[in-house]
Structure formats: structure tokens, C-alpha cells
Amino acid sequence: MQDLNRTNSRMAWLGFLSLAICLSVAGLQLWHVKNFFERKKLL
């Protein structure tokens, strides 16, 4: 039972880490696209 709890805990942390990475990449992409359009003077 202890192994099961440890595995669940690891999976929860992995899920949070994955979510944080996805949000970081999305933010970086938005920043990059915004800068691209500002340089092209379209925004």
C-alpha cells in the first residue's frame, strides 16, 4: 500500500510539473508572437 501511495504522489508531482512546463511554453510562444508582430508593425 505504501508503494501505491508513493506512486500516486509521484504521478501528481509529474502532472503538476507537466502543467507548469506547458504553461511556460505557452507564455513564451505568446511573447514571441507578440514581439514578431510588433517588429513587423502589424500590432
PDB file of N, H, CA, C and O in Angstrom:
ATOM      1  N   MET A   1       0.829  -1.204   0.000  1.00  0.00           N
ATOM      2  CA  MET A   1       0.000   0.000   0.000  1.00  0.00           C
ATOM      3  C   MET A   1       0.868   1.260   0.000  1.00  0.00           C
ATOM      4  O   MET A   1       0.512   2.275  -0.600  1.00  0.00           O
ATOM      5  N   GLN A   2       2.009   1.177   0.681  1.00  0.00           N
ATOM      6  H   GLN A   2       2.298   0.353   1.168  1.00  0.00           H
ATOM      7  CA  GLN A   2       2.894   2.342   0.738  1.00  0.00           C
ATOM      8  C   GLN A   2       3.456   2.655  -0.652  1.00  0.00           C
ATOM      9  O   GLN A   2       3.605   3.820  -1.019  1.00  0.00           O
ATOM     10  N   ASP A   3       3.767   1.602  -1.423  1.00  0.00           N
ATOM     11  H   ASP A   3       3.646   0.655  -1.125  1.00  0.00           H
ATOM     12  CA  ASP A   3       4.269   1.808  -2.780  1.00  0.00           C
ATOM     13  C   ASP A   3       3.219   2.485  -3.652  1.00  0.00           C
ATOM     14  O   ASP A   3       3.543   3.334  -4.482  1.00  0.00           O
ATOM     15  N   LEU A   4       1.970   2.105  -3.458  1.00  0.00           N
ATOM     16  H   LEU A   4       1.707   1.415  -2.784  1.00  0.00           H
ATOM     17  CA  LEU A   4       0.878   2.701  -4.225  1.00  0.00           C
ATOM     18  C   LEU A   4       0.751   4.189  -3.917  1.00  0.00           C
ATOM     19  O   LEU A   4       0.576   4.999  -4.827  1.00  0.00           O
ATOM     20  N   ASN A   5       0.836   4.550  -2.648  1.00  0.00           N
ATOM     21  H   ASN A   5       0.979   3.893  -1.908  1.00  0.00           H
ATOM     22  CA  ASN A   5       0.760   5.962  -2.265  1.00  0.00           C
ATOM     23  C   ASN A   5       1.946   6.750  -2.811  1.00  0.00           C
ATOM     24  O   ASN A   5       1.798   7.891  -3.248  1.00  0.00           O
ATOM     25  N   ARG A   6       3.123   6.127  -2.782  1.00  0.00           N
ATOM     26  H   ARG A   6       3.243   5.200  -2.427  1.00  0.00           H
ATOM     27  CA  ARG A   6       4.312   6.811  -3.301  1.00  0.00           C
ATOM     28  C   ARG A   6       4.183   7.022  -4.812  1.00  0.00           C
ATOM     29  O   ARG A   6       4.553   8.076  -5.329  1.00  0.00           O
ATOM     30  N   THR A   7       3.661   6.026  -5.510  1.00  0.00           N
ATOM     31  H   THR A   7       3.361   5.169  -5.090  1.00  0.00           H
ATOM     32  CA  THR A   7       3.462   6.145  -6.955  1.00  0.00           C
ATOM     33  C   THR A   7       2.436   7.230  -7.268  1.00  0.00           C
ATOM     34  O   THR A   7       2.635   8.023  -8.188  1.00  0.00           O
ATOM     35  N   ASN A   8       1.348   7.271  -6.516  1.00  0.00           N
ATOM     36  H   ASN A   8       1.187   6.626  -5.769  1.00  0.00           H
ATOM     37  CA  ASN A   8       0.336   8.311  -6.724  1.00  0.00           C
ATOM     38  C   ASN A   8       0.921   9.694  -6.484  1.00  0.00           C
ATOM     39  O   ASN A   8       0.619  10.633  -7.220  1.00  0.00           O
ATOM     40  N   SER A   9       1.748   9.823  -5.468  1.00  0.00           N
ATOM     41  H   SER A   9       1.993   9.060  -4.870  1.00  0.00           H
ATOM     42  CA  SER A   9       2.376  11.104  -5.169  1.00  0.00           C
ATOM     43  C   SER A   9       3.301  11.532  -6.304  1.00  0.00           C
ATOM     44  O   SER A   9       3.307  12.693  -6.712  1.00  0.00           O
ATOM     45  N   ARG A  10       4.078  10.582  -6.805  1.00  0.00           N
ATOM     46  H   ARG A  10       4.074   9.639  -6.473  1.00  0.00           H
ATOM     47  CA  ARG A  10       4.983  10.903  -7.924  1.00  0.00           C
ATOM     48  C   ARG A  10       4.202  11.320  -9.167  1.00  0.00           C
ATOM     49  O   ARG A  10       4.589  12.258  -9.864  1.00  0.00           O
ATOM     50  N   MET A  11       3.110  10.626  -9.439  1.00  0.00           N
ATOM     51  H   MET A  11       2.795   9.864  -8.873  1.00  0.00           H
ATOM     52  CA  MET A  11       2.305  10.966 -10.610  1.00  0.00           C
ATOM     53  C   MET A  11       1.662  12.339 -10.460  1.00  0.00           C
ATOM     54  O   MET A  11       1.533  13.075 -11.438  1.00  0.00           O
ATOM     55  N   ALA A  12       1.258  12.685  -9.242  1.00  0.00           N
ATOM     56  H   ALA A  12       1.363  12.087  -8.448  1.00  0.00           H
ATOM     57  CA  ALA A  12       0.688  14.014  -9.011  1.00  0.00           C
ATOM     58  C   ALA A  12       1.744  15.081  -9.267  1.00  0.00           C
ATOM     59  O   ALA A  12       1.465  16.083  -9.926  1.00  0.00           O
ATOM     60  N   TRP A  13       2.954  14.876  -8.753  1.00  0.00           N
ATOM     61  H   TRP A  13       3.180  14.062  -8.218  1.00  0.00           H
ATOM     62  CA  TRP A  13       4.022  15.849  -8.983  1.00  0.00           C
ATOM     63  C   TRP A  13       4.374  15.934 -10.463  1.00  0.00           C
ATOM     64  O   TRP A  13       4.624  17.021 -10.983  1.00  0.00           O
ATOM     65  N   LEU A  14       4.394  14.802 -11.135  1.00  0.00           N
ATOM     66  H   LEU A  14       4.192  13.918 -10.713  1.00  0.00           H
ATOM     67  CA  LEU A  14       4.679  14.789 -12.568  1.00  0.00           C
ATOM     68  C   LEU A  14       3.610  15.561 -13.337  1.00  0.00           C
ATOM     69  O   LEU A  14       3.921  16.276 -14.290  1.00  0.00           O
ATOM     70  N   GLY A  15       2.363  15.418 -12.928  1.00  0.00           N
ATOM     71  H   GLY A  15       2.110  14.838 -12.154  1.00  0.00           H
ATOM     72  CA  GLY A  15       1.275  16.164 -13.561  1.00  0.00           C
ATOM     73  C   GLY A  15       1.424  17.659 -13.357  1.00  0.00           C
ATOM     74  O   GLY A  15       1.245  18.438 -14.293  1.00  0.00           O
ATOM     75  N   PHE A  16       1.756  18.068 -12.126  1.00  0.00           N
ATOM     76  H   PHE A  16       1.902  17.435 -11.365  1.00  0.00           H
ATOM     77  CA  PHE A  16       1.958  19.494 -11.858  1.00  0.00           C
ATOM     78  C   PHE A  16       3.158  20.041 -12.625  1.00  0.00           C
ATOM     79  O   PHE A  16       3.110  21.155 -13.147  1.00  0.00           O
ATOM     80  N   LEU A  17       4.230  19.261 -12.692  1.00  0.00           N
ATOM     81  H   LEU A  17       4.269  18.356 -12.268  1.00  0.00           H
ATOM     82  CA  LEU A  17       5.417  19.685 -13.429  1.00  0.00           C
ATOM     83  C   LEU A  17       5.096  19.824 -14.917  1.00  0.00           C
ATOM     84  O   LEU A  17       5.511  20.788 -15.560  1.00  0.00           O
ATOM     85  N   SER A  18       4.364  18.864 -15.452  1.00  0.00           N
ATOM     86  H   SER A  18       4.027  18.081 -14.930  1.00  0.00           H
ATOM     87  CA  SER A  18       3.968  18.906 -16.856  1.00  0.00           C
ATOM     88  C   SER A  18       3.099  20.131 -17.143  1.00  0.00           C
ATOM     89  O   SER A  18       3.277  20.799 -18.162  1.00  0.00           O
ATOM     90  N   LEU A  19       2.169  20.420 -16.252  1.00  0.00           N
ATOM     91  H   LEU A  19       2.024  19.877 -15.425  1.00  0.00           H
ATOM     92  CA  LEU A  19       1.310  21.593 -16.407  1.00  0.00           C
ATOM     93  C   LEU A  19       2.131  22.876 -16.373  1.00  0.00           C
ATOM     94  O   LEU A  19       1.902  23.776 -17.181  1.00  0.00           O
ATOM     95  N   ALA A  20       3.078  22.970 -15.455  1.00  0.00           N
ATOM     96  H   ALA A  20       3.263  22.238 -14.798  1.00  0.00           H
ATOM     97  CA  ALA A  20       3.923  24.161 -15.350  1.00  0.00           C
ATOM     98  C   ALA A  20       4.760  24.345 -16.613  1.00  0.00           C
ATOM     99  O   ALA A  20       4.917  25.467 -17.096  1.00  0.00           O
ATOM    100  N   ILE A  21       5.293  23.260 -17.144  1.00  0.00           N
ATOM    101  H   ILE A  21       5.165  22.349 -16.751  1.00  0.00           H
ATOM    102  CA  ILE A  21       6.094  23.347 -18.369  1.00  0.00           C
ATOM    103  C   ILE A  21       5.222  23.783 -19.540  1.00  0.00           C
ATOM    104  O   ILE A  21       5.630  24.633 -20.331  1.00  0.00           O
ATOM    105  N   CYS A  22       4.034  23.215 -19.658  1.00  0.00           N
ATOM    106  H   CYS A  22       3.702  22.525 -19.015  1.00  0.00           H
ATOM    107  CA  CYS A  22       3.121  23.590 -20.749  1.00  0.00           C
ATOM    108  C   CYS A  22       2.736  25.065 -20.672  1.00  0.00           C
ATOM    109  O   CYS A  22       2.721  25.755 -21.691  1.00  0.00           O
ATOM    110  N   LEU A  23       2.427  25.552 -19.472  1.00  0.00           N
ATOM    111  H   LEU A  23       2.439  24.992 -18.644  1.00  0.00           H
ATOM    112  CA  LEU A  23       2.067  26.963 -19.317  1.00  0.00           C
ATOM    113  C   LEU A  23       3.251  27.869 -19.622  1.00  0.00           C
ATOM    114  O   LEU A  23       3.077  28.934 -20.215  1.00  0.00           O
ATOM    115  N   SER A  24       4.450  27.461 -19.224  1.00  0.00           N
ATOM    116  H   SER A  24       4.591  26.596 -18.742  1.00  0.00           H
ATOM    117  CA  SER A  24       5.645  28.254 -19.514  1.00  0.00           C
ATOM    118  C   SER A  24       5.892  28.343 -21.017  1.00  0.00           C
ATOM    119  O   SER A  24       6.201  29.415 -21.536  1.00  0.00           O
ATOM    120  N   VAL A  25       5.757  27.229 -21.704  1.00  0.00           N
ATOM    121  H   VAL A  25       5.506  26.358 -21.282  1.00  0.00           H
ATOM    122  CA  VAL A  25       5.965  27.217 -23.155  1.00  0.00           C
ATOM    123  C   VAL A  25       4.899  28.057 -23.849  1.00  0.00           C
ATOM    124  O   VAL A  25       5.206  28.784 -24.793  1.00  0.00           O
ATOM    125  N   ALA A  26       3.660  27.968 -23.398  1.00  0.00           N
ATOM    126  H   ALA A  26       3.410  27.377 -22.630  1.00  0.00           H
ATOM    127  CA  ALA A  26       2.584  28.769 -23.987  1.00  0.00           C
ATOM    128  C   ALA A  26       2.859  30.256 -23.787  1.00  0.00           C
ATOM    129  O   ALA A  26       2.668  31.049 -24.710  1.00  0.00           O
ATOM    130  N   GLY A  27       3.303  30.639 -22.600  1.00  0.00           N
ATOM    131  H   GLY A  27       3.458  29.995 -21.851  1.00  0.00           H
ATOM    132  CA  GLY A  27       3.641  32.040 -22.338  1.00  0.00           C
ATOM    133  C   GLY A  27       4.787  32.508 -23.210  1.00  0.00           C
ATOM    134  O   GLY A  27       4.756  33.621 -23.734  1.00  0.00           O
ATOM    135  N   LEU A  28       5.799  31.669 -23.371  1.00  0.00           N
ATOM    136  H   LEU A  28       5.825  30.765 -22.945  1.00  0.00           H
ATOM    137  CA  LEU A  28       6.941  32.018 -24.217  1.00  0.00           C
ATOM    138  C   LEU A  28       6.507  32.181 -25.672  1.00  0.00           C
ATOM    139  O   LEU A  28       6.973  33.089 -26.360  1.00  0.00           O
ATOM    140  N   GLN A  29       5.621  31.313 -26.139  1.00  0.00           N
ATOM    141  H   GLN A  29       5.243  30.575 -25.580  1.00  0.00           H
ATOM    142  CA  GLN A  29       5.132  31.421 -27.512  1.00  0.00           C
ATOM    143  C   GLN A  29       4.325  32.705 -27.708  1.00  0.00           C
ATOM    144  O   GLN A  29       4.482  33.382 -28.724  1.00  0.00           O
ATOM    145  N   LEU A  30       3.468  33.044 -26.751  1.00  0.00           N
ATOM    146  H   LEU A  30       3.341  32.494 -25.925  1.00  0.00           H
ATOM    147  CA  LEU A  30       2.693  34.283 -26.857  1.00  0.00           C
ATOM    148  C   LEU A  30       3.610  35.498 -26.897  1.00  0.00           C
ATOM    149  O   LEU A  30       3.396  36.418 -27.688  1.00  0.00           O
ATOM    150  N   TRP A  31       4.630  35.501 -26.045  1.00  0.00           N
ATOM    151  H   TRP A  31       4.804  34.754 -25.403  1.00  0.00           H
ATOM    152  CA  TRP A  31       5.587  36.608 -26.021  1.00  0.00           C
ATOM    153  C   TRP A  31       6.313  36.714 -27.362  1.00  0.00           C
ATOM    154  O   TRP A  31       6.494  37.813 -27.888  1.00  0.00           O
ATOM    155  N   HIS A  32       6.728  35.574 -27.912  1.00  0.00           N
ATOM    156  H   HIS A  32       6.581  34.682 -27.484  1.00  0.00           H
ATOM    157  CA  HIS A  32       7.456  35.565 -29.176  1.00  0.00           C
ATOM    158  C   HIS A  32       6.574  36.063 -30.325  1.00  0.00           C
ATOM    159  O   HIS A  32       7.026  36.864 -31.143  1.00  0.00           O
ATOM    160  N   VAL A  33       5.330  35.602 -30.397  1.00  0.00           N
ATOM    161  H   VAL A  33       4.962  34.952 -29.732  1.00  0.00           H
ATOM    162  CA  VAL A  33       4.415  36.027 -31.464  1.00  0.00           C
ATOM    163  C   VAL A  33       4.116  37.516 -31.343  1.00  0.00           C
ATOM    164  O   VAL A  33       4.071  38.221 -32.352  1.00  0.00           O
ATOM    165  N   LYS A  34       3.911  38.003 -30.121  1.00  0.00           N
ATOM    166  H   LYS A  34       3.948  37.431 -29.302  1.00  0.00           H
ATOM    167  CA  LYS A  34       3.650  39.428 -29.905  1.00  0.00           C
ATOM    168  C   LYS A  34       4.831  40.264 -30.387  1.00  0.00           C
ATOM    169  O   LYS A  34       4.646  41.265 -31.078  1.00  0.00           O
ATOM    170  N   ASN A  35       6.044  39.853 -30.025  1.00  0.00           N
ATOM    171  H   ASN A  35       6.194  39.039 -29.463  1.00  0.00           H
ATOM    172  CA  ASN A  35       7.231  40.587 -30.473  1.00  0.00           C
ATOM    173  C   ASN A  35       7.383  40.532 -31.987  1.00  0.00           C
ATOM    174  O   ASN A  35       7.787  41.520 -32.601  1.00  0.00           O
ATOM    175  N   PHE A  36       7.070  39.405 -32.592  1.00  0.00           N
ATOM    176  H   PHE A  36       6.742  38.602 -32.094  1.00  0.00           H
ATOM    177  CA  PHE A  36       7.166  39.268 -34.038  1.00  0.00           C
ATOM    178  C   PHE A  36       6.250  40.271 -34.737  1.00  0.00           C
ATOM    179  O   PHE A  36       6.669  40.963 -35.665  1.00  0.00           O
ATOM    180  N   PHE A  37       4.989  40.344 -34.283  1.00  0.00           N
ATOM    181  H   PHE A  37       4.648  39.782 -33.530  1.00  0.00           H
ATOM    182  CA  PHE A  37       4.051  41.259 -34.920  1.00  0.00           C
ATOM    183  C   PHE A  37       4.388  42.715 -34.626  1.00  0.00           C
ATOM    184  O   PHE A  37       4.142  43.584 -35.463  1.00  0.00           O
ATOM    185  N   GLU A  38       4.944  42.991 -33.459  1.00  0.00           N
ATOM    186  H   GLU A  38       5.143  42.285 -32.780  1.00  0.00           H
ATOM    187  CA  GLU A  38       5.349  44.368 -33.168  1.00  0.00           C
ATOM    188  C   GLU A  38       6.515  44.785 -34.062  1.00  0.00           C
ATOM    189  O   GLU A  38       6.573  45.932 -34.507  1.00  0.00           O
ATOM    190  N   ARG A  39       7.443  43.865 -34.329  1.00  0.00           N
ATOM    191  H   ARG A  39       7.396  42.934 -33.968  1.00  0.00           H
ATOM    192  CA  ARG A  39       8.563  44.181 -35.222  1.00  0.00           C
ATOM    193  C   ARG A  39       8.085  44.386 -36.655  1.00  0.00           C
ATOM    194  O   ARG A  39       8.648  45.206 -37.381  1.00  0.00           O
ATOM    195  N   LYS A  40       7.066  43.661 -37.066  1.00  0.00           N
ATOM    196  H   LYS A  40       6.609  42.995 -36.477  1.00  0.00           H
ATOM    197  CA  LYS A  40       6.520  43.813 -38.419  1.00  0.00           C
ATOM    198  C   LYS A  40       5.539  44.982 -38.502  1.00  0.00           C
ATOM    199  O   LYS A  40       4.993  45.271 -39.567  1.00  0.00           O
ATOM    200  N   LYS A  41       5.322  45.648 -37.372  1.00  0.00           N
ATOM    201  H   LYS A  41       5.765  45.413 -36.507  1.00  0.00           H
ATOM    202  CA  LYS A  41       4.422  46.798 -37.265  1.00  0.00           C
ATOM    203  C   LYS A  41       2.987  46.451 -37.672  1.00  0.00           C
ATOM    204  O   LYS A  41       2.300  47.250 -38.308  1.00  0.00           O
ATOM    205  N   LEU A  42       2.552  45.262 -37.299  1.00  0.00           N
ATOM    206  H   LEU A  42       3.111  44.612 -36.783  1.00  0.00           H
ATOM    207  CA  LEU A  42       1.182  44.835 -37.559  1.00  0.00           C
ATOM    208  C   LEU A  42       0.319  44.903 -36.310  1.00  0.00           C
ATOM    209  O   LEU A  42      -0.899  44.738 -36.383  1.00  0.00           O
ATOM    210  N   LEU A  43       0.945  45.146 -35.162  1.00  0.00           N
ATOM    211  H   LEU A  43       1.934  45.280 -35.103  1.00  0.00           H
ATOM    212  CA  LEU A  43       0.198  45.158 -33.910  1.00  0.00           C
ATOM    213  C   LEU A  43       0.400  46.477 -33.204  1.00  0.00           C
ATOM    214  O   LEU A  43      -0.150  46.689 -32.123  1.00  0.00           O
TER     215      LEU A  43
END
